[in-house]
Amino acid sequence: MSIPQQSALEQTVQAFGYANIMAFAREQALGLLQQRIAYYQSRVDYFSAKYGYDYATFCQQFHTLQSPTLLERENDSMEWETALDALGEYERDIHALV
């Protein structure tokens, strides 16, 4: 980035009320993390509602469930676990930024 570009960027973020580029970047990163958390929380909520269990209970009951099909349960299990893992990662990222 050239010096004139960097100067223009500094002026722009300051015009939006930020002290500097780092403060702006921090706020933008927090906003993106909050969006991701909301998305993955909605996925966790979906599966909890679908099965009527939290993930740990679902895993315990996995082989006793009659529906949906085994393939669908396996796919849901992987997606549910991924959503929980992502939630944990993004929540740790937020705590590191605040």
C-alpha positions as CSV (number, residue, x, y, z in Angstrom):
1,M,0.0,0.0,0.0
2,S,1.4,3.4,-0.9
3,I,1.8,6.2,1.6
4,P,-1.1,8.2,0.0
5,Q,-3.4,5.2,0.1
6,Q,-2.5,4.5,3.8
7,S,-3.1,8.1,4.6
8,A,-6.5,8.1,2.9
9,L,-7.4,4.9,4.7
10,E,-6.4,6.4,8.1
11,Q,-8.5,9.5,7.3
12,T,-11.5,7.4,6.2
13,V,-11.6,5.2,9.3
14,Q,-11.1,8.2,11.6
15,A,-14.0,9.9,9.8
16,F,-16.1,6.9,10.8
17,G,-15.1,7.5,14.5
18,Y,-12.3,5.0,14.9
19,A,-9.0,6.0,16.5
20,N,-6.9,4.1,13.9
21,I,-6.9,1.3,11.4
22,M,-6.3,-1.3,14.1
23,A,-9.4,-0.2,16.1
24,F,-11.4,-0.4,12.9
25,A,-10.1,-3.8,12.0
26,R,-10.8,-5.1,15.5
27,E,-14.5,-3.9,15.3
28,Q,-14.9,-5.4,11.8
29,A,-13.4,-8.7,13.0
30,L,-15.7,-8.8,16.0
31,G,-18.7,-8.2,13.8
32,L,-17.7,-11.0,11.5
33,L,-17.2,-13.4,14.4
34,Q,-20.6,-12.5,15.8
35,Q,-22.2,-13.3,12.5
36,R,-20.4,-16.6,12.3
37,I,-21.4,-17.4,15.9
38,A,-25.0,-16.6,15.1
39,Y,-25.0,-18.9,12.1
40,Y,-23.5,-21.9,13.9
41,Q,-25.7,-21.4,16.9
42,S,-28.7,-21.5,14.6
43,R,-27.4,-24.8,13.2
44,V,-27.0,-26.2,16.7
45,D,-30.5,-25.0,17.6
46,Y,-31.9,-26.6,14.5
47,F,-30.5,-30.0,15.3
48,S,-31.4,-29.7,19.0
49,A,-35.0,-29.0,17.9
50,K,-35.0,-31.7,15.3
51,Y,-34.0,-34.5,17.7
52,G,-35.2,-33.0,21.0
53,Y,-31.8,-33.5,22.6
54,D,-28.5,-31.7,23.1
55,Y,-25.6,-33.2,21.1
56,A,-24.3,-35.3,24.0
57,T,-27.7,-36.9,24.5
58,F,-28.1,-37.4,20.8
59,C,-24.8,-39.3,20.7
60,Q,-25.9,-41.5,23.5
61,Q,-29.3,-42.2,21.8
62,F,-27.9,-42.4,18.3
63,H,-28.4,-46.2,17.7
64,T,-31.7,-46.4,19.4
65,L,-33.4,-43.7,17.2
66,Q,-35.7,-45.2,14.6
67,S,-35.8,-42.1,12.4
68,P,-34.5,-40.5,10.4
69,T,-32.4,-43.0,8.5
70,L,-29.0,-44.0,9.7
71,L,-27.4,-42.0,6.8
72,E,-29.3,-38.9,7.7
73,R,-28.4,-39.3,11.4
74,E,-24.7,-39.7,10.5
75,N,-24.7,-36.6,8.3
76,D,-26.6,-34.6,11.0
77,S,-24.1,-35.8,13.6
78,M,-21.1,-34.6,11.6
79,E,-22.7,-31.3,10.8
80,W,-23.8,-30.8,14.4
81,E,-20.4,-31.6,15.7
82,T,-18.8,-29.2,13.2
83,A,-21.1,-26.4,14.3
84,L,-20.2,-27.0,17.9
85,D,-16.5,-27.0,17.1
86,A,-16.8,-23.8,15.1
87,L,-18.8,-22.1,17.9
88,G,-16.0,-22.9,20.3
89,E,-13.4,-21.6,18.0
90,Y,-15.2,-18.3,17.2
91,E,-16.0,-17.7,20.8
92,R,-12.3,-18.1,21.7
93,D,-11.5,-15.7,19.0
94,I,-13.9,-13.1,20.4
95,H,-12.5,-13.5,23.9
96,A,-9.0,-12.9,22.5
97,L,-10.2,-9.6,20.9
98,V,-12.1,-8.1,23.8
